[in-house]
Amino acid sequence: MTVMRKASKTLLVLAALSLAALGPLCQAASSATVLSIGDGDTISVLERGQKLKVRLACIDAPETAQTPFGVASRNQLKALLPLGSTVSLRVQAVDR
């Protein structure tokens, strides 16, 4: 198993989901496909036919406009989670 796969399988995320869709907060992890990388701490995924914006838990990366570290942060996340890769989502908290 590659480092990239290990990282994607253990990823903890904050998902912006409605409370109705959440069910119990202690739900099992679900699989999703990476659609895009926003910045160093935000990705978009496709989960069960729904596009979701996902914030990575416990990570505070610079925004892409904060040069040069914002772009470097985004590029590093792109290397760890290439488009089309599969990640496991576990809801840690709901953001707005």
C-alpha positions, 0 to 999 in steps of 0.5 A: 500500500502506497503512502498516498493510499494510507494518507487517504484512508486515514483522512479525517475530515469536516464535511459540510453536510446538512443535519438531516443527511448526517444521521448519528454523528458516530456513523461509520466512514464512507468512501468518496472520490476526489473531484478537486483541490481547493487549497491546502485544507479543502477538497471537493468530493463526490459521495453517493452522487452528491458533490461535497466541499470537505475541510480537513480536520485539524489542518490550518493551511494558508489560503492560495492567495497567501504566496508562496506558501498557499500555492505550495500547500495546495500543490502538496495536497494535490500530490497526496490526493490526486484527482480521482483518488478514493478517500474515507470520510468521517464526520468530526463536526459540521461547519455551518 
